[in-house]
């Protein structure tokens, strides 16, 4: 995909990312560092949990989804970051061997009132597994530079 600027975005635009598969060791490694709960760390403990087996941290799922989207390079030249994420939901467990991809929709576009060189696009993210099940969703508020703006960097 080519890099997009604020003017290029239209409500309803949709983007689909490539996929990534998670291994048991990746799940445990992430959990060890960032989310050390037994159902993310310990296969035996996870088998006795309500999940019936090892599952990935929801934070790992969201980060992987975001990474997949960044790798599309859609906003490679125009991203100015984000003031936050809204409506984050973990809807189904992610297990070792699952392959995830993201589907992203432009929900709204709003020019900045105070900074004419940019606008905010609300992007609806859905993370899906290999069976097409939505495992996570969130709305990212992305600050996107206008095409002819001077970069503040």
N, C-alpha and C positions, 0 to 999 in steps of 0.2 A: 504494500500500500504506500502511496506517496504521502508526504507530510501534509497535514491539514492545518489551516488557521481558522480563527473564529468565523470568518465569513463563509467558510466552506461547509459549515455544519447546518443541518436542517433537522428539525424535530422529526423523529421517525427513522433517521438513518440507523442502519444496523451494521455491526462488524462482528465477525467470527474469528477467533484466534486459532492457532495451532493447538495441539494437545501435549500433555505431559503425564507420564505414568509415575506413580509413587511406589516406592519399595518399602518393605518393612524396616530396613535399616535407616532410610531417610526419615520415616515417621519417628522412630525412636531417637535418632540424632537430634531432630528439631525439638522434640519434647524434652530431651535431656537439657538442652540449652535454654528453652523459652517457656515451656508449658509442662512441667514435670508432674502430671497427674497419672495415676497408675494405669488407666485405660489407654494412655498414649505411650507408656514406657515399658510395661511388663506384660508379656504375652499371657502368662498364667492369670495374673490379676484381671487383665482385660477380658479373659474368657469367662470370668465369674461376674463381670459387670453387666449392667442392663444392655450393653452393646453386643455382648456375646463374642467379643474378640477385639483385637487391637484396632484403634481408629486414629486418624490424623487429628491434630489440633485444628480447630476452626481457624485459628490465626494463620497456620501454615496454608490452609486452603485459600484464604483470602490473599495472602502474599503471593502464592503461586498464580492465582488468577490475575492479579495486578501485573506480575512479571510477564505473563503471556501477552497481556494487552500492550505493555510497554514495548515488547519485542516486535509488535506490528509496525513500530516507528510512526504510527499515525500522527502523533504530536511531537515528533522528534525535534522539530525546529521551533515549536510554538508553545510548549508547555511551560507554565510559570508556577507549577505546583498546585496545591489544593488547600482550601481552608478546612476540609474535613469530609468525613463519610457519614451518611445518614442511613437509617433503616437497615443496619447490618443484621442478617439472619443466617443461622446455620440450620439448614432444613433436613439434612440427612447425613449420616456418617460417611466418611471417606475411609476406605480400607486399603491395605496393601494390595497392589495390583490394579487399583482403579486408575483409569486414564481420564484426566480432566481437561476441559476446554472452557473458554468463556464466550458468551454472547453478550454484546454490549449495544445498548440502544441510546441514542440521543433523546433525552426526555424533554429538556427545555434549553433554550439559549437566551441569555440576557446580557446585553451590553453593559459594561460598567458605567455608572453615572459619574463617578469621580475620576476615573482613569480611562481616557478614550482610546488607549492603545491595547485594550483587552476586554474580555467578557468572561462570563461564567457559563459553562455547559454542565448541566446535570446529566450524568451518564449512568444508566441503569445496568448494572452488572449481574449476570446470572452465571454461576459456575455449574456445569453439567458433567456427569460422569459418562462412561462409555455406553450406558443404557438409556441416555437421554434424561435421566432424573436430575432435577435441580437440587444441588447439595448445599448451595449458599447463594445469597443475593445481597446486594447493597447498592447504594447510590453514591457515586463519587461526584463531588463538586469540583470540577476542573477549571482552573484559570487558564484561559487560552489567549495568546497574543493575536492581535489583528495582523493581517498580511503585511501591511505597509508601515507597521509601527517600528519605531526605533527600539531596539532591545535594551531593557534596563540593566542587563547583566554587565 
